[in-house]
Amino acid sequence: MGASKVVGLVVGGLVMAAVAFVVMLLLVKVLWAWTVPDLFPGAVEQGLVARSVSWLTAVKIAIFIAILSVFARGRGSAREK
């Protein structure tokens, strides 16, 4: 395999990872805006809970979910053994 193919694969992988990351952030933002106002209408009206989240907050939520899923996956595999 030539060096140009390896570089192409690496660049393609990075682009795909970036696209997946942006899609995940968009999904977090849309799901928040869709569910939270319905779940907590009084808190949203009072300003206790945000009606929508910023891109930075979506990044934080996505990281939090990823960490939780890693811990949940680790605990599940330990119980199976």
N, C-alpha and C positions, 0 to 999 in steps of 0.2 A: 504494500500500500504506500503510495507516494505521500510526501509531506503535504502537498496541497490538499489531498483528500482528508488527511487528519485535521488540518486546519479548518477545512470546510465542515467536517463533522463537529468539531468543537464549537465553531461559530454557530452552526445550526442548533446545537444543543443549548447554547446560551440564549439564543433567540427564543427557542421554545420554552425555556425556563422563565424568561422574562414575560412572555405572553401568558403563561400559566399563572404567574404571580399577579399580573394586572387583572386577569379574569377573576382570580380569587378575591382580590380587593374589591372589585366591582360587585361580586356576589355578596360579600359581607355588607357593603353599603346598601345594596338593594334589599337584602333580607332584613337589615336593621330598620330601614325606613318602612318596610311593609309590615313587620310584626310588632315592633315596640310600641308605636302609637295605639295599636289595637289592644295590646296586653296591659299597658299602663296609661290609659287616657288621662286620668286625673294628674298623675305625676308629670306627664308631658305638658299639660295645660299650666301647671304651677311652675314649670321650668326646672323640675327636679331631675328629669330624664330628657336627654336630647332627642328631638324628633328625627334627626339625621346625624350621621357622623362624618367627620372630615376624612380625607385620604390618609393622614397620619394616624388617626384613631383606628381606621380600618387596618392599617399595617400592624398596629399594636394588638388588635383583636385577633388577627390572623396568626401572629406569632404566639399569642396565648393559646389559641386553639391547637396549633401545631405542637406546642410543648405538652399540653394536656393529652393529646392523642399519642405522643411518644410514651408518656408515663402509663397510660391505659393499655397500650400495646405491650409494654414491658411487664406489667402486672399480670396480664392475661396469659402470656407465655410461661410465666413462672408457675402459675396454678396448673397448667396442663402437664407439666413435667412430673 
